[in-house]
Structures are given as C-alpha cells and as structure tokens.
C-alpha cells in the first residue's frame, strides 16, 4: 500500500524526478524550435500551471492563523473536522466507518469551499464520496491511499486538484475531471491501478510528471482539444495503453511522456497540429524530418521515411520487439541513447536495449553504417 503523507510525498517526488532524469531520460529538448515558446523552454517548465495561468482559487492557509478546528457529526459512527476562514469552510479531516460519504454544501451557514490537504488520507473504509458543488479546490493528498474508493463525484465547480490528490486509490475505476481544472499536478493519480479510462478536458494546459504513472489498467486516454503540454513520465508504466490520440493544440510532448508503456503501438496526431505529425503510429515533427518517438509495443520491421534527417534522443529506447530497422541515407544525425535499455527508478533494467535483437539495414558508406560500427549494432547493406 502506498504511504503518501505529505512529507513522504515531497521526498519521493523529488527522488523520482532526480533518478529518472539520471538513468531514464536526459533533460529534454524541444522536438523542433517552434515546439515551445522561446520564453518558456522545455527544461524550464514551471512546477505548476498556476505560474503561467490566471490565479486559481486556492484554499486559505489555515496553519498561518491557527483557526479553531471543529467537528460535525454525520452519523453516530462518523464525523468531519473543519475550520472556518471568512465565509468559507475548509474540510480538514474525517473519522468514521461509513462507506458512502456525502459532504454537505454548508456548515454553520457557510459554504464548504475547500477540501484541505490530507483531509481523507488513508480512509480505507470509504467506497464512494460525493463532493458538493460549493467546493472549488481539492488539496494535496486529499484522498491519497483511500484504497477502497471506487467512485468519487467531483462537481464542475472544482478548478484545482492538488498534488497526489488521488494517489494510491487502487480501487477507483472511473473519475471525471471537471472542465476548468487547469493542470494535472505531479502524481495526482499515480497508482490508481483500477482506472480504465480518463477524459482530460481542454481546460488542462499541462499534464505533469507521474500524473497517471502506474495506472496499469488504463486502456483509454482522451486528450481534449486545448491541452498544451505532456511532460516526461506523465503516463509512465501505463502498461495497458495501446494507442493515444494527440490533439492539434499540443505543442510539447516530452520524449519520456509514455515511457514503459510496453503495449503502446501507435501515437496518432491530429493532421492540423502545427508542431507534430504521425505516420504509421510513429511520432515525428511536423515536417517529418525528426523521428521523435517509436512506440514501445510496436513490433517487427520498420522503415524510416526518406524525409527524416534526425533520429531524436531515446527514439527507439526499450523497443525490444523491433527486429529490423531500415535507415535511409537522408539520416545524418542519430541522437543520444537511441537504442538504450529502459531502467526503472530502482536502477533495474525493465526492458533491454532495442539493439539486442535488431538488424539495421543501411547503405554502404552511409552515416547509419558509421553509427552502427561505432556502437556495436548489427547491420547489413540494403540491396
């Protein structure tokens, strides 16, 4: 069972990001110059969409003023704890044995506006929660490790979902993210292993690291028009994903966004996307001069189009099902760790180098031949 109290969460997120950057992916570069505005380079992504968007309604910091903590009895066996800040109520905790919880709209005649940090942390008895339409913000780790919850109703009024808000909700089968939420913060849904499908609304600008990592039964992700950027490891180890559809609005996909998605066979991009293109399920820049990402689960032989001049860093990393790769003479640049193994956060190899079972087909005297000889990759000459 995940243990995601706030201090532990901060430590593990920092550790995961550090190790991942060291052993899995280097600091990413934009796929082409226009992929990210020059005043917001990829390597300087903000930690939260709040830094680049209009201010979002945030819960007051109840710790600064040390307001009185009160209790509301919901039933003989359950009660909420809360504080009052101005005209708003902040839910700060829950204790009890009820399985189905309906949070009230008002307490003491004041609107319940915020679900505080860790308010329902490790409430293992809860199976369903209904959040009232008065709530605008769900705090960090608010429902973390509620391992029995199968259903949470989030109203359209919510515009902020905090870090790790639903992390470790391993029984959660579906959830609706309201239109108006501006980002999916790091590790928000990590380890939601029963989640099978998710619709990400167009109001979401950025999907941050490990947002849906290890959602191992996630079969379908719908990216709505309006999404801007999908960050490294956002869908790491979503091993049931087989295909994704990228809308026209996306201007940034980090190279490790779908790392360790071992059954992913196609990344498809809307034709009117200005930055990216796809062909036969493979991700390219718009002009198809850069091959950016070859899906992990794609197997057999593949011929790189003649338009390609660059194979980007990590493009075929961990693609152990790739047996034959034809590289045309047009390719004059092959990036860093293109055929490397995939290593998890513990430093263990979870997918060997794609070059182990691979034969590159290329021309005599080509750049590809030179690369293969320098890196010990099997090759043969094209006819």
N, C-alpha and C positions, 0 to 999 in steps of 0.2 A: 504494500500500500504506500502511495506517495505521502510524504510528510512535508507539507509545503507551508509551514508557518513563515511569517514574513521575513525574518532574518535568514532562515534557511533558504528561502526562495531567492533572495537577493544574492546570496553566496553562490547558489547553483547556477543561476542565470549568468553571472559574471564568469564562473568557471567554464560553463558550456561554451560561451562565446569565445573565451580565450583559447580553449583547447581546440574547438572547431576551426578557428582561424589558423591555428598552428599546424594541425595534422590533416584537416579535411579540405579546406579551401584557403587560398591566399586572399588578401584584400582585393575585392572585385574591381574590375574596370568596366566602364560603360561599354556596351556592345558596339556602339558607334558614337560619334561625337555628339549627335543630337539626342541620345537616349535620355540624358538627364540635363536639366538646365545648368549652364556653366556656373551659376551661383550656388548650386546645390549638388556638388559632385557626389558620386556614389559612396566613396569612402568617408564622407562626412554627413551621412544620413542622421537626422535628429533622432533622439531616443524616443520621441513621442510626436505624433501628428499635431499635438497641441502647439508645438513650436512653429508650425508653418501654417496653421489654420486659425480661424477666429476662435476666441476663448470659448471653452465648453463649460457648461455649468458644473462646478466642482463642489463636492461636499466641504463644508467648513471644517477647519482643523480643530476638532473638539479637544485635542490634547493641549492646545495652547491656553484655552480658557478654563480647563478642568470643570466643565459643567456637571451638574448633578446627574448621575445615572439612575434611571427609574425603571420600574418593571410594569409590564402589562400582562395579566393572566389571560391566556387564550382559552385554556381548558384546565380542568383540575390537574393535568399532568404536564402542561407546557406553558412557557411564558417567554415574552420578548423583553430584552433590555433596550433602552433607548435614551437619547439625550435630546434636549430641545435647544435649537440655535435660531433665535429670532422667531420667525413664523414657520420654521421648518423642523421636522422631526428626523433624526438620524437613527436608524436601527443599528445597534452596536453588538447585539448578541442574542442567542436563543438557547434555551434548555428545555428538554422535554422528550416525550416519547411518541408524539403524534407523527403519523406517516404523511398526511396530506396537510400542507400548511397554506393558508390564505393570509397574506399580510394585509392589514387594514389600510384604507386610504388615509384615515385621520386618527390621531391620538391627541387627546386633550383639546380637540377642536382645531388642531394644527395639521398641516399637510405632511404626510410621510413622503419626504423628497429624496432621501438617500439611504442606500444600503451600505453600511460602513465596512471598512477593511476587516476581513476575517469574521464578519458577523455570524456566518453559519459554518465556519470552518470545522470540518470533521463531524458534521451532524449526520451520523451514519444511519439513523432511523428514518430520516426523511426520504420519501419516494417521489413526492411532487411538491412544487412550490409555485404559487401564483403571486406575482408581483403586481401591485396596483398601478393604475395609470397616473398616479401622482408622482411616481419615482422617476427621477431624471438621471441618476448616477448610481452605478454599482461599483463598489470599491474593490481594491486589490485583495485577492484571495477570498472574496466574499463567500463563495460556495466551494472553495477548494476541498478536495478529498471527501466530498459527500458521496460516498461510493454506492449508495442505494438509490439515488435520484435518477428517475427515468424521464421525467418531464419537468421543464421549467418554462413558464409562460412569462415572457418579457414584453411589456407594453411598448407601443410606439413612442411613448414619451421619453424613453431612455436614450440619451445621446452619448453616454460614456460608460464603457465597460472596462474595468481596471485590469491591471497585470494579474495573470493567473486566476482570474475570477472564477473559472470553472475547471481549473486544472485537477486532474485525477478523478473527475466524475465518471467513473468507469462504466456505470450502468446507463448513462444518458444516451438515448437513442436518437433524439432529434431536438433541435433548438432553432428558434427564429431570431436572427439578428435584425433589430429594427432599422429601418431607413432613418438616417440621422446620426447613427454611430459613425464617427469619423476615422477610426483606426481599429485594427485588431492588434492589441498590445502583445508584447512577448509572453509566451507560454500561457495564453488565455485559455486554450482548450487542450493543452498538452495532456496526453494520456487518457483522452476520452475514447476508450477503446471500443465502445458500443455505438458510437456515432457513425451513421451510414451515409448521410448526405447533408450538405450545408449549402445555403444560398448566401452569398456575400453581397450585400446591397451596394448600389453605385455611390452611396454617400461615403463609403470607406475609401480613404485615399491610400493608406499604406497598410500592408499586412506584414507584421514584424516577425522577428526570429522566433522560431519554435511555436508560433501561434497555434498551429494544428499538429505539431510533431507527435509522432507515435499514436496517431488516430488510426490504428491498424485495420479497422473495418470500414474506413471511409471509402465509399465506392464512387461518389459523385460530388464534385465541387462546381457550383455555378458562380462564375465571376461576372457580376453585372457591369454594364457599361458605366464608366465613371471611376473605376479603380485605376490607380496610378502606378503603384509600385509593389512588387512582391519580393521580399527581402530573403537573403540566404537562410536556409533551414526552415522556412515558414511551414513547409509540408514534409519535413524530414521524416523518413520511415513510415510514410502512409503507404503501406505495402499492398493495399487492395486497390489503389488507384490505377486505372488502366489508360485513361486519356483525360486531357484537360483542354478547355477552350479559352483562349486568351482574347479579351475584347479589344476594340480599337483604341480605347482610352489608355491602355497600359503603355507607359514609356520606359519602364525599367523592370527587368527580371534578372535578379542576381543568379550567377551560374550554379549555385547550390540550392536554389529555391525548392527543388524537388529531389534533393539528394536522398539516396537509399529507398526511393520508390521503385522497388525492383520489378514490379509488374506494369509499370508505365510504358506504354508502347507508342503513344502519339501525343505530341504537343501541337495543337492546331491554333492558328492565329487568324483573326478576322482580316479579310482582304483589305479593308480600309485603315488598318493600323499603320501609322506613319513611321514606326521605328522597327517593327519586327515583321517577319514573314515565316511561313512554314511550307514545307514541301515534303510529302510522304511522311508526315508526322515528326519531322526534324525541325528544330528551331534555328532560324537564320536572322541576320539583319535584313532590313527592307530590300536592299539591292542584291541579296543572296551572295555577297562577297565574303561574308564571315559566317562560318558554321559555328553556332554558339553552343548548342546542346543536343546530344543524341540520347533519346530516352533509354533508361536503364534496361527496360524489358524488351527492347526491340532486338530480334534475333536474326541470324543468318548473314547473308551478304548484303553489302551496301555500296553504292557507287556515288561518290561525291559529285555534285553538279559542276560543270566546267566553268561556271561563273565564280566559283569560290577561289579566293586567293589566300585566305587565312583560316586556319582551324584554331579556334579560341582555346584558352586555358581550360583544362578539365573536360573538354567536349565529349570524350568517349570514356571518361573515368568509370571504372567498375562495370562496363558493359560486357560482361563475360559471355553473353550469347552471341556477340559479334564474331563471325568466323572469317569473313573476307571483306576487305575494305579497298576499294579502288580509288586511288588519289590521282587526280588529273595533273597535268603539267602546269596548269594555272596556279596551283598552290605553291606559294613561295614563302610562307610563314606558318610554322606549327608551334603552338604555344606551350605553356608550362604544364607538365603532368597530364598531358592529353590522354594517355592510356594508363594512368596510375590505378592502383588499388584504392578501395574505399575503406577508410579506417574510422571506427566509431569513437565516441568520447572517452572510452577506456583505453584507446590505443590498439584495439584489436581489429584485425583485418576481417571485414564482413563481406567483402567482395574483392576477389583477386584482380590483378591488372587485366584490362581487356586484351592486352597484347599476348597473354599466355596462350590463347587458342586462336590467335589472329594471324592471318597472312595478308600483308599489304600488297596490292597489285599496282605497279607504277611503271614509268618509262625508264629505260636505261639512261643514266646521266641526269635524272630529274632531282629536284630538291627533296622529294619524298624518299628516293633511294638513299640520298646522303643522310637524311634524318634517321632512317631505319638502321643504317650501318652504325651510326653514332650511338644509337640507343638500344641496340641488340634486338631489333624487331624483325621477325621473319618477313621476307618479301620475295616476290618474283616479278619478272617483267611481263608487261601486257603484250598481247600479240599484235 
